[in-house]
Amino acid sequence: MNSPWLPFIYQYSIFTIFFIFTTMIAIKKDVISLSHPTERRILFEIIAGYLFFIIFHALMIIFAGV
């Protein structure tokens, strides 16, 4: 029997590595300036939205009874 958690873990682990890598490059190349309050807030909102989506997806799997 296949578990829905294996694709979940695979999908979010790969994308999290990609997300961290691209965010680090953007900060290093000064595409995102952490000293600017608006850009810092936007980055926070992107990270919060990503975490919300992970939690929402996990809750859908849990509530599906798997």
C-alpha positions in Angstrom: 0.0 0.0 0.0 1.4 3.4 -1.0 1.5 6.2 1.5 0.6 9.7 0.4 3.3 11.0 2.8 6.2 9.8 0.6 5.3 12.0 -2.4 4.6 14.8 0.1 8.0 14.6 1.7 9.7 14.2 -1.6 7.9 17.1 -3.2 8.4 19.6 -0.4 12.0 18.5 0.4 13.1 19.1 -3.2 11.3 22.4 -3.6 12.5 23.6 -0.2 16.1 23.0 -1.2 15.4 24.9 -4.5 13.6 27.7 -2.7 16.4 28.2 -0.2 19.0 28.1 -2.9 17.3 30.6 -5.1 16.5 32.9 -2.2 20.2 32.9 -1.2 21.2 33.8 -4.7 18.7 36.6 -4.9 19.9 38.0 -1.6 23.6 37.7 -2.6 23.0 39.4 -6.0 21.0 42.2 -4.3 17.8 41.4 -6.0 16.2 41.2 -2.6 17.4 43.8 -0.1 16.9 42.8 3.5 17.6 46.3 4.7 14.6 47.6 2.8 11.4 47.1 5.0 9.1 46.5 2.1 11.2 43.9 0.5 11.8 42.2 3.9 8.1 42.1 4.4 7.5 40.6 0.9 10.1 37.9 1.6 8.4 37.1 4.9 5.0 36.9 3.2 6.4 34.5 0.5 8.0 32.2 3.2 4.8 32.4 5.3 2.6 31.5 2.3 4.9 28.6 1.5 4.7 27.2 5.0 0.9 27.8 5.1 0.6 25.7 1.9 2.7 22.9 3.3 0.6 22.8 6.5 -2.6 23.0 4.5 -1.5 20.1 2.2 -0.5 18.0 5.3 -3.9 18.7 6.9 -5.7 17.6 3.8 -3.8 14.3 3.9 -4.6 13.8 7.6 -8.3 14.7 7.2 -8.5 12.3 4.2 -7.9 9.5 6.8 -4.8 8.1 5.3 
